[in-house]
Amino acid sequence: MRILRSFLVVLWRIWFYILMAIPIIVFFPFLLLFTSRTKFYPQFFMIARWWAAFILFGMGFYPRIKREQRLVKGEAYMLVANHTSMTDIMLMLVTVKNPFVFVGKKELVKIPLFGYFYKRTCILVDRGNQKSRKEVFERAQRRLNNGTSICIFPEGGVPDDQSVVLDTFKDGAFRLAIDHQISIVPMVFYDNKKRFPYLFTKGSPGRMRVKIKEFIPTTGLTQLNKKEIREKTREVILKELKEENFCG
């Protein structure tokens, strides 16, 4: 019975990649147009949000969003969340209506079709390359100057140890937020690790809860406050995750 279930889960996870590809193929000409110029990014973002919803609902995932504070239209933010699954990208897109750009790892470029547009629209970072990290800050600053929000998963990747509730945070998101005096938006993804982990024989349909916590302002802060604001943000997310694990 366990072998049969694992086989069905593998088929279901293959379906995930098919769902990723279908809208990209259908909207390919429009995606090429909307990724050709930065000024077209809001149009691309609308398609990306629809693409994300298509995948989540097609996999049997049902987002449940709770907001302690709402984002203001036209205002730039630094969006941060815990990172446990590929579906974090889709859930972030479904949750946030304000156009934003992901800062993400270079390795995702290798995914067929998705990787092509990922490379054209996201800010890619090669974490082993100092020059790459510098270029990330320069590109992110240009986006923020245009009023576009930035999304960074500050753990820097998914922890190899599955027992880790929340890994340590890198500085990048908080350095940028302070530089541009924009609010940090902590977000908690409760179920993604259970619903669609990186283990290929695990996962199941069901609800995907997300909570947008109260924003953490950076007005008046300097880089001397970077560590303090980083740890404060991490504690907000970690507290929610620990309470959920205790209750569950």
N, C-alpha and C positions, 0 to 999 in steps of 0.2 A: 504493500500500500504506500509506503514511504517513497519507494522508487517511482511509482506511478505519479505521485504528487510532484516529485522533483522534475519529472519529465514534462508534466503539464505546466509547471512554473517556468521551465526553460522556454517552452513554446510561447507562453504569455509574454515573457521578456523579449523574445524575438519580435513579437507583435509591436512592442514599444518602438523599436527601430523602424518598423514599417510605418507606424503612425508618424514618426518624425519626418520621414521622407515624403509622404503623400502630399502635404500642403506645399512643401518646398518645390516639388515637381510641378504642381498645378499653378503655383504663383511665380514660377521661375522668372519670366520676363519682367514682372513688376518688382521682384526682389532685386534683380539686376539694376533696374532704374533707381529704386529707392536707396540702394547702397552706393550709388555712383557719386553722390554729393552729400555733404553733411547737412545741407538745408532740407533734404528729403527725409532725414532721420525720423521725424515724428510720424510720417506715413509708414515707414518700415516698422516702427515700434507698434503701431496699431495691428499690423499683420502678425508681428511676433507674439502679441498678446492673444490673438485668436489662435495661432499655432499652438501656443502653450495650453490653452483651454481644450483644444481639440485632442491633444495628447493625454492630458490628465483624465478627461471624461471618457476618452476611448479606452483607457486602461482600467476604468472602473474606480478612479479616485475622485473624491468629492471634497473640494476645498471648503473649509469652514473658517472664516476670517473674523477675528475679534480685534477691535481697535480701541486703544486707550486714548489715542490722539489721532487726528486726521491730517494728512498732508494737504498743504495749500497748493492749488493749481498755479503753475508758473514759477514756483519756488524750488531752488535746488537743495538737495539733501545728500547726506552720506548714509546709504542703506547698508546695514550689516546684519548678518544672521549666522546661526550655527550651520555647519556644512557636513552633511552625512550621505548625500545621494545625488544622482544626476537629476532627479526630479526637483531639486532645490531651484534650479534655473527656471523651470516651468512655473513652480509655485510662486516664485518671486514676481514673474511677469504677470501672472493672474491677479496677484494681490495689489500691486502698485500701478496706478493709472498714470502717474506723472512719468514722462519719458526719462529713462535712465540708461546708462551704459555699464555693462559688466567689465570689471577688471578680472581676467581669468587666466588660467594656466594655458600655456602654449600647446600642451599635448592634445587638447580637444580638437585642434585643427585637423587631426588625422581621421576624424569621423567623416565618412563620405557625405557629400552634399551639405550637411549641417556645418561641417568644418569650414567649408568655403565661405559661407556667409558669416560665420562666427569670426573668422579672420578679418572680414571686411567691416564689421560693425563693433566688435569688442576691442578692448585694450588688452593686448596679450603681454604676459610677463614670463620671462625665462628666469626662474628663481635662482639659477646658478650663475647668472650673468649680471655683473654690476652695472654695465652699460644699459642693459635691458631695463633694469629697475629704474634707472634715471629717466629713460625715455617714457616709461609708464607715468611717472609724475608729470612730465611735460605734457603728455597727451591728455591726462586727466584734468590738468589745470585748464587746458583749452576748452574742454567740454564744460567744466564748471563755469568758466567765464561766459559761456553761451547760455547758461541757465539750465543745463542738463544735469540731472542727478547722477551720482556714481554708486554702483553696488559692488561691494567687496566682501568676500567671505574671509574674515580676518584670521581664521585658523591657518590659512594658506594652503589648505587641502584637507582631504578626509583622513583622519587618523588611521594608521595601520592597525592599531589595537582597538578592536570593536568595543571593548569595555570602557573606553574613554568617553565620558559624557560630553565634555567640551575641552578641546585642546587649548594651549596657550595662544594668545592673540599676537599677530605681527603689528608693527607700528604704522604701516602705510596709510590705512584708512583714517587714522586719527591725526596723523601729520597733515594730510590733505584737508581734513575737516577744519583744523585749526588755522591752516594757511588761508582758507577761504571764509572762515568764520561762519560756517554752515552747521546746522543741527545734525547730530547723529541720530539715526532712527534704528534702535535695536529691535530686531524681529526674532521671534522664536518659532522654529519649525519642530513640532512635537512628534510627528508620525512618519516622516519621510524615511528615516533609518529603518523602521519596521516595514513600511510598505514597499520600499524599493531600495534595498541595500546593495552594496557593490558585490555581494556574493550572488553568483548567477543562478543558484538553485533556491534562492530565498525570495520572499515577497508575497504580497497579497493585495487585492483591491480593498477599498475602504476609505474612510474619511482621512483627510489631511488637514489638521488644524494648524493655524498660524495666528500668532498674536503680535500686533504692533504695539510695543510698549511706549510709554511717554518719552518724548524726544529729550535728548541730552544736549543742551546748548553749548556752543563754544565761543560765544561772543565775549571778547575781552581776554580770552585765554592766549597763551603763548606756547611755544614748543617746550617750555619748561613744565607745562601741565600735561604733556603728551602721555606719560606713563600713568598718571592719575586718571585721566579720562579713559584710557584704554582699559584699565582694570575695573573702573566703574561700569563701563559698558559690558564687559565680560561677566561681571557679577550679576548684573540685571538678567542676562540670558541664562546663566548657570543656575541661578535661584529658581527660575521657572522650570527648567529641565529637571532639577533635583526634586522639586515638589511634585512634579508629574510622575517621576519614577517612584517616589514614595507612595503616592496615592494609587498608582497603577499596579 
